[in-house]
Amino acid sequence: MLSERVYQKTSEEFGTPVGVARITGYKSKKEHVDEITTEAYKQLSNELDINWIITETILDGNYKELQREVYNLKKTNKRLKSELSIYKRAFQNINGKGNTNITKSSKVHTA
């Protein structure tokens, strides 16, 4: 909502009353919401794990090292196909093989 001073100044400048247009849409809210299939959830699950890894490395201050390791793994290791496996391996290489914090992310968002 406009303040009274802005309303009067604008209406004097343009020589017309100022109003708010009503915005109408062509679709209802239910039409915009997509159903999540099993395949889409599996992909979302992988993205959540990757986001968790990135967040943890940012908080630890190791983000540059993670990105370098991800780049090196993509360049040299052809066996790792999925993005999640590359990020997991990079996270383990940076933090050591004994680090089991990577499994915590899957417990957070599984049904």
C-alpha positions as CSV (number, residue, x, y, z in Angstrom):
1,M,0.0,0.0,0.0
2,L,1.2,3.5,-0.9
3,S,1.8,6.1,1.8
4,E,-0.4,9.2,1.5
5,R,2.5,11.4,0.5
6,V,3.6,9.2,-2.3
7,Y,0.0,8.8,-3.5
8,Q,-0.6,12.5,-3.7
9,K,2.7,13.3,-5.3
10,T,2.2,10.6,-8.0
11,S,-1.3,11.7,-8.7
12,E,-0.3,15.4,-9.0
13,E,2.7,14.5,-11.3
14,F,0.6,12.3,-13.7
15,G,-2.6,14.3,-13.3
16,T,-4.6,11.2,-12.7
17,P,-5.7,9.1,-9.7
18,V,-3.4,6.2,-8.7
19,G,-4.9,2.8,-8.1
20,V,-3.9,-0.8,-7.8
21,A,-4.6,-3.2,-10.6
22,R,-6.1,-6.5,-9.8
23,I,-4.0,-9.4,-11.1
24,T,-5.9,-12.3,-12.5
25,G,-4.4,-15.7,-13.3
26,Y,-5.4,-18.3,-15.8
27,K,-4.5,-21.3,-13.6
28,S,-5.4,-22.2,-10.1
29,K,-2.8,-23.0,-7.5
30,K,-3.5,-26.7,-7.8
31,E,-2.7,-26.7,-11.5
32,H,0.8,-25.3,-10.7
33,V,1.7,-28.0,-8.2
34,D,3.2,-31.1,-9.9
35,E,3.0,-34.6,-8.5
36,I,6.3,-36.1,-7.4
37,T,6.8,-39.5,-9.0
38,T,9.1,-42.1,-7.5
39,E,11.8,-41.3,-10.1
40,A,11.6,-37.6,-9.4
41,Y,11.9,-38.3,-5.6
42,K,15.0,-40.4,-6.2
43,Q,16.5,-37.5,-8.2
44,L,15.5,-35.0,-5.5
45,S,17.0,-37.3,-2.8
46,N,20.3,-37.2,-4.6
47,E,20.2,-33.5,-4.9
48,L,19.5,-33.1,-1.2
49,D,22.5,-35.3,-0.4
50,I,24.7,-33.2,-2.7
51,N,23.4,-30.0,-1.1
52,W,24.1,-31.4,2.3
53,I,27.7,-32.2,1.3
54,I,28.2,-28.7,-0.1
55,T,26.7,-27.1,3.0
56,E,29.0,-29.1,5.3
57,T,32.1,-28.2,3.3
58,I,31.1,-24.5,3.3
59,L,30.6,-24.5,7.1
60,D,34.0,-26.3,7.5
61,G,35.7,-23.9,5.1
62,N,36.7,-26.6,2.6
63,Y,34.5,-25.6,-0.3
64,K,37.4,-24.8,-2.6
65,E,39.0,-28.1,-1.9
66,L,35.8,-29.9,-2.5
67,Q,35.3,-28.3,-5.9
68,R,38.9,-29.0,-6.9
69,E,38.4,-32.7,-5.8
70,V,35.1,-32.9,-7.8
71,Y,36.8,-31.5,-10.9
72,N,39.8,-33.9,-10.5
73,L,37.4,-36.9,-10.1
74,K,35.3,-36.0,-13.1
75,K,38.5,-35.6,-15.1
76,T,40.4,-38.7,-14.1
77,N,37.9,-41.2,-12.7
78,K,35.6,-42.5,-15.4
79,R,34.0,-45.2,-13.2
80,L,32.1,-42.7,-11.1
81,K,29.0,-42.0,-13.2
82,S,26.5,-40.3,-11.0
83,E,27.0,-36.8,-9.6
84,L,26.2,-38.0,-6.1
85,S,28.9,-40.7,-6.1
86,I,31.5,-38.1,-7.3
87,Y,30.5,-35.7,-4.5
88,K,30.6,-38.5,-1.9
89,R,34.1,-39.6,-3.0
90,A,35.3,-36.0,-3.0
91,F,33.9,-35.5,0.5
92,Q,35.6,-38.6,1.7
93,N,38.9,-37.7,0.1
94,I,38.9,-34.3,1.8
95,N,37.7,-35.4,5.3
96,G,39.2,-38.9,5.4
97,K,37.8,-42.3,4.7
98,G,36.7,-42.9,8.3
99,N,34.2,-40.0,8.3
100,T,30.7,-41.4,8.5
101,N,28.8,-38.1,8.5
102,I,27.7,-38.6,5.0
103,T,25.1,-41.1,6.0
104,K,23.3,-38.6,8.2
105,S,21.9,-36.7,5.2
106,S,20.0,-39.8,4.0
107,K,18.3,-40.2,7.4
108,V,17.0,-36.6,7.3
109,H,14.8,-36.8,4.2
110,T,13.8,-40.4,3.7
111,A,10.2,-41.4,4.4
